[in-house]
Amino acid sequence: MTDSPAQDLPGHESDLQPTADHGEHSYRGTGRLLGKVAIITGADSGIGKAVAIAYAREGADVVIGYLSEDDDAADTQQWVERAGRTAILVKGDLVDPAHCRAMVAQTVEHFGRVDVLVNNAAVQMYRKTFEEIPDEEWDRIIATNLSAMFHLVKASLPHMPHGSSIIGTSSINSDMPMPELIPYDVTKAGIANMTAGLAQLLADRGIRANSVAPGPIWTPLIPTTMPPDVVDEFDEMSPIGRAGQPAELAPVYVMLASDEASYVSGARIAVTGGMPIL
């Protein structure tokens, strides 16, 4: 991944070299999510964008949560609309619990319910020593990656009918922590743990909860948060010998959101290019 220039957070798809594949020209839907309403955080780029495109082509309407990347979010919106589905853009910072609740409120106001909640938005920062981690950086990563999931789930539950699905984006880092990404590692382990607990707590309400554990995936988060030498070696982190593309995760998120996965709850599915999870 030597061609991509360094970016400032939050990063933009248009600056990513080589470009990422979100399934824009490859994903083919078969109606597996027809009529469902999905909230996807971080849906302007990366994994979230690929999931939004796949969900729309499977028949779902999509609420696109994003921080500030207006052009990227608008691009996701047009792909959803080209699939014949409705896309709502909700801009704001998930660090604020009030924004999390407002995102759910806008969804319910427009669609009347939440069938699928994909907790995907995340931030990380590469630090060579523990002492280098600023207090405010720790707080922001925890709030964005983990606390936002708590607030979104809590706000969504009253509006989730029987058969609904909660999906958390965990990471290979939850089991194999990268020492330079400790705050991020902690949140990804927390997401896996929270999701497993929710699966048990919500079973009698007919609401399923699962998580996906990606390995190295090529998204704007990589060049915005990692030094160039680490980015140069990103392809080498996977046994397959290359980074994964966001499009390669979308089918797993589709399966977990679909009624076909009616007995799948409490699972954590690895999409890691051969890196095992415990």
Salt bridges, closest charged atoms under 4 A:
GLU13 OE2 - HIS22 NE2 2.94
GLU24 OE2 - HIS22 ND1 2.82
ASP61 OD1 - ARG85 NE 3.33
ASP70 OD2 - LYS91 NZ 3.17
ASP72 OD2 - HIS12 ND1 3.99
ASP75 OD2 - LYS49 NZ 2.92
ASP93 OD2 - ARG140 NH2 2.74
ASP115 OD2 - ARG113 NE 2.88
GLU137 OE1 - ARG127 NH2 2.47
ASP175 OD2 - ARG268 NH2 3.10
GLU248 OE2 - ARG242 NH2 2.73
ASP259 OD1 - LYS36 NZ 3.08
GLU260 OE1 - ARG32 NH2 2.86
